[in-house]
Amino acid sequence: MSKQLLVTSEQGRVLIIKIDNPPANFLTSAIMAQLNSLLIELEKRNDIGAVIITGAVQNIFLTHFDVDDIESAVNSIPFAMPTALVQMLTTSENTLDYVPYARQLLKHTPMAGVSDMNIFHEVTARMRAMNKVFIAAINGRAMGGGFELALACDMRLMVEDEANDGIMVGQPEILIGLIPGGGGTQMLARSLGVANALEHCLEGQPLSPAQALELGMINKVVPATQLMAEAQTLAQRMALRSPQAIKSIKNAIYQASSMTWDAGMEVEKNAFLSAASQANTRRAMHYYIAKVRALIASGDPMTIDDFSELLAGKAVDMTIS
């Protein structure tokens, strides 16, 4: 039996995943394989609307991808591979995913590293495509592949660095001749812009939580004692949003935003009209119209407080179609 590296718990419609690989909490191919299996099951569940991913080791979200894993994967390859050959191998391995137990057999061949890379990309693709909100509660150091897993989440909260205790994020792969391999170049270019993404990936300089927040890599910095409470409050609120609307928004932003303007607008328009026709959206629109009419009739000015129930996801049950 392989060691269980994920500790899971549930609070209502929120699933909490703690990655537990002490002492350094390196990200490994075994963790990604277990996470992939968990996400495949999660895709079938309608009772979970949000997922929190965090580290089980104090002050460490995920140090980075285990370099021993990477070295082992390439040790069986006696020559420097051009990217064209790698592309052929990764494409071939992807097709084998549909063959039962094929990937287990590849673990004992030179294709093991190709398989591990494909699984990493499958995990992040599933996270981006799923009708659930993924929140990274970054409880400490998150470098390389560890930070890429956080970037694959939809929102990121991070602890403060109050005593220069090694709490940092970044893509340092270039310092040992690598490049980000879990989506870092693509996600950073889309979130930071080309210039900032290039600087960060070429320098390999770790960033403090405050620096990452200023660049827009993370959404919020909070005291360590409040991290999980903040993440759970956010997750509980996100878990009450419409699953179809979540999925459509994520698709429009992650996929369609890199299309031409007209193609992206077509995706957005179609998703909007589909969402508007759903029963839960019809109920919510009816509630909203009645609320606004009552406020206008009262003559009182509208305030944010008037829509607090909608913001909290408690006015209408959007989780039921």
C-alpha positions in Angstrom: 0.0 0.0 0.0 1.3 3.4 -0.9 1.5 6.1 1.8 -1.5 8.3 2.0 -0.2 11.8 1.4 -3.5 13.7 1.4 -5.6 14.3 4.5 -9.2 15.3 3.7 -12.1 16.5 5.7 -15.5 18.1 4.9 -17.4 21.0 6.4 -20.8 21.3 4.7 -20.2 21.9 1.0 -16.5 22.5 1.5 -13.7 19.9 1.0 -10.4 20.6 2.8 -7.3 18.9 1.4 -4.1 19.0 3.5 -0.9 17.8 1.7 1.1 15.8 4.2 4.7 14.9 3.2 7.0 15.8 6.2 9.5 17.1 7.0 9.9 19.4 4.0 6.5 18.8 2.3 8.0 18.3 -1.1 5.6 17.9 -4.0 6.0 14.5 -5.5 4.6 12.4 -8.4 2.9 10.3 -5.7 1.1 13.3 -4.3 -0.1 14.3 -7.8 -1.3 10.8 -8.6 -3.3 10.8 -5.4 -4.7 14.3 -6.0 -5.6 13.3 -9.6 -7.6 10.3 -8.3 -9.3 12.5 -5.7 -10.3 15.0 -8.3 -11.7 12.4 -10.6 -14.1 11.3 -7.8 -14.8 14.9 -6.9 -16.0 15.7 -10.4 -18.9 13.3 -9.8 -20.0 15.0 -6.5 -22.7 17.7 -6.4 -22.6 18.1 -2.7 -19.2 19.9 -2.7 -19.0 23.4 -4.1 -15.6 24.6 -2.9 -12.2 23.1 -2.1 -9.4 24.4 0.1 -5.9 23.1 -0.5 -3.2 23.7 2.2 -0.1 22.2 3.6 -0.2 19.9 6.7 3.4 20.8 7.6 3.9 24.0 9.7 5.0 27.0 7.7 5.2 24.9 4.5 2.5 24.8 1.8 4.8 22.8 -0.6 8.5 23.5 -0.7 8.7 22.7 -4.4 8.6 19.6 -6.6 11.0 17.0 -5.3 14.2 17.4 -7.5 15.0 13.8 -6.7 11.9 12.8 -8.6 12.9 14.9 -11.6 16.4 13.5 -11.6 15.2 9.9 -11.3 12.9 10.5 -14.2 15.7 11.6 -16.6 18.4 9.3 -15.3 17.2 6.5 -17.6 17.4 8.8 -20.6 21.1 8.7 -21.9 20.8 11.7 -24.2 19.6 15.3 -24.3 16.1 15.3 -25.8 14.9 18.0 -28.2 11.5 19.4 -27.5 10.0 17.9 -30.6 10.8 14.4 -29.3 9.4 15.2 -25.9 6.2 16.4 -27.5 5.8 13.1 -29.4 6.4 11.2 -26.1 3.9 13.2 -24.1 1.3 12.9 -26.8 1.8 9.1 -26.9 1.6 8.8 -23.2 -1.7 10.8 -23.1 -3.3 8.2 -25.3 -2.2 5.4 -23.0 -4.1 7.0 -20.2 -7.2 5.2 -21.6 -5.6 1.8 -21.3 -6.2 0.2 -17.8 -3.1 0.1 -15.6 -0.9 1.4 -18.5 0.5 4.2 -16.3 1.4 1.8 -13.5 3.5 -0.1 -16.0 5.1 3.0 -17.3 6.5 3.7 -13.8 9.2 1.1 -14.6 10.2 2.5 -17.9 12.0 5.6 -19.2 8.5 7.0 -19.9 7.9 7.5 -16.1 8.9 11.2 -16.2 6.6 11.8 -19.1 3.7 10.2 -17.3 4.3 12.3 -14.2 4.4 15.5 -16.2 1.1 14.6 -17.9 -0.6 13.8 -14.6 0.5 17.2 -13.2 -1.1 19.0 -16.1 -4.2 16.8 -15.9 -4.6 17.8 -12.2 -4.4 21.5 -12.9 -6.7 21.2 -16.0 -9.3 19.4 -13.9 -9.1 22.2 -11.2 -9.6 24.9 -13.8 -12.5 23.1 -15.6 -14.5 21.9 -12.5 -17.7 23.6 -11.3 -16.1 24.2 -7.9 -14.0 27.0 -6.5 -10.5 26.0 -5.5 -8.8 28.1 -2.8 -5.1 27.8 -1.9 -4.5 28.5 1.8 -0.8 29.0 1.5 0.4 28.4 5.0 4.1 29.0 4.2 6.8 28.3 1.7 5.5 27.6 -1.9 8.1 27.4 -4.6 8.3 25.9 -8.1 5.8 23.2 -8.6 4.3 23.9 -5.2 3.5 27.5 -6.2 2.2 26.3 -9.6 -0.3 24.1 -7.7 -1.4 27.2 -5.8 -1.6 29.2 -9.1 -3.9 26.5 -10.5 -6.4 27.4 -7.7 -9.0 30.1 -8.4 -8.1 32.1 -5.3 -5.1 32.3 -3.1 -4.8 33.4 0.6 -1.3 33.5 2.2 0.1 33.9 5.7 2.1 37.0 6.6 5.9 36.8 6.9 6.5 38.5 10.3 9.9 37.3 11.2 11.8 36.5 8.0 11.0 32.8 8.6 11.3 31.5 5.0 7.7 32.1 4.0 8.0 32.9 0.3 6.7 32.0 -3.2 8.3 31.9 -6.5 9.5 30.1 -9.6 13.2 29.4 -9.1 13.6 26.6 -11.7 15.9 28.6 -13.9 18.5 28.6 -11.2 19.2 24.9 -11.9 18.6 25.1 -15.6 14.9 24.2 -15.6 11.8 26.1 -16.5 8.4 26.1 -14.7 6.8 22.8 -15.9 3.4 22.8 -14.1 1.9 25.8 -15.9 3.8 28.6 -14.3 4.8 30.3 -17.5 1.3 30.3 -18.8 -0.5 31.2 -15.6 1.9 34.0 -14.7 1.8 35.5 -18.2 -2.0 35.7 -18.0 -2.1 37.0 -14.5 0.9 39.3 -14.3 1.4 40.2 -18.0 4.3 39.2 -20.2 6.9 41.6 -18.8 6.4 40.7 -15.1 6.2 37.0 -15.9 9.4 37.1 -17.9 11.2 38.9 -15.2 10.0 36.6 -12.5 10.8 33.3 -14.4 14.2 34.6 -15.6 15.3 36.0 -12.3 14.1 33.0 -10.2 13.9 35.4 -7.2 11.7 34.3 -4.3 9.1 36.8 -3.2 7.7 37.6 0.2 3.9 37.5 0.7 3.7 41.3 0.5 5.6 41.3 -2.8 3.4 38.5 -4.2 0.3 40.4 -3.1 1.5 43.7 -4.8 2.1 41.8 -8.1 -1.3 40.1 -7.9 0.0 36.6 -7.5 -2.1 36.1 -4.4 -5.4 37.7 -3.4 -4.9 38.4 0.3 -2.3 38.2 3.1 -3.6 37.3 6.5 -2.1 36.4 9.9 -1.1 32.8 10.3 -3.6 32.3 13.1 -6.5 33.4 10.9 -5.5 31.7 7.6 -7.8 28.6 7.8 -10.7 30.6 9.2 -10.5 33.1 6.4 -10.2 30.4 3.8 -13.2 28.5 5.3 -15.3 31.7 5.3 -14.4 32.3 1.7 -15.0 28.7 0.7 -18.4 28.5 2.5 -19.5 31.5 0.6 -18.2 30.3 -2.8 -19.8 26.9 -2.2 -23.2 28.5 -2.3 -22.7 30.0 -5.8 -24.3 28.4 -8.8 -22.1 25.4 -10.0 -23.0 26.1 -13.6 -22.1 29.8 -13.3 -18.8 28.9 -11.6 -17.9 26.5 -14.4 -18.9 29.0 -17.1 -17.0 31.9 -15.5 -13.9 29.7 -15.1 -14.1 28.5 -18.7 -14.6 32.1 -20.1 -11.6 33.4 -18.1 -9.2 30.4 -18.3 -9.9 29.3 -21.8 -11.8 31.9 -23.8 -9.7 34.9 -22.7 -6.8 33.7 -24.8 -9.0 33.5 -27.9 -9.7 36.4 -30.2 -12.0 39.0 -28.8 -14.9 37.9 -31.0 -14.4 34.2 -30.2 -14.2 35.0 -26.4 -17.3 37.1 -26.6 -19.1 34.3 -28.3 -18.2 31.9 -25.5 -19.4 34.5 -22.9 -22.7 35.2 -24.7 -23.6 31.6 -25.0 -22.8 30.8 -21.4 -24.8 33.9 -20.2 -27.9 32.9 -22.1 -27.6 29.3 -20.9 -27.2 30.5 -17.3 -30.2 32.8 -17.5 -32.4 29.9 -18.5 -31.6 27.8 -15.5 -34.3 27.3 -12.8 -32.0 28.5 -9.9 -31.1 31.7 -11.9 -34.8 32.4 -12.6 -35.5 32.1 -8.9 -32.7 34.5 -8.1 -33.7 37.0 -10.7 -37.2 37.0 -9.4 -35.9 37.6 -5.8 -33.7 40.4 -7.1 -36.4 42.2 -9.1 -38.8 42.1 -6.1 -36.0 43.4 -3.8 -35.1 46.3 -6.1 -38.8 47.3 -6.7 -39.4 47.3 -3.0 -36.3 49.5 -2.4 -37.4 52.0 -5.1 -40.9 52.1 -3.8 -39.6 52.9 -0.3 -37.7 55.9 -1.6 -34.6 55.0 0.5 -31.2 54.9 -1.2 -29.8 51.5 -2.1 -26.8 50.4 0.0 -24.5 47.3 -0.1 -26.2 46.1 3.1 -29.5 45.8 1.1 -27.9 42.9 -0.8 -26.0 41.2 2.0 -28.1 38.1 1.7 -27.3 37.8 -2.0 -23.6 38.4 -1.4 -23.6 35.7 1.3 -25.4 33.3 -1.0 -28.3 32.9 1.4 -31.1 34.7 -0.4 -31.7 31.9 -2.9 -30.4 28.3 -2.9 -28.3 28.4 -6.1 -26.9 24.9 -5.5 -30.2 23.3 -6.6 -31.0 23.5 -10.3 
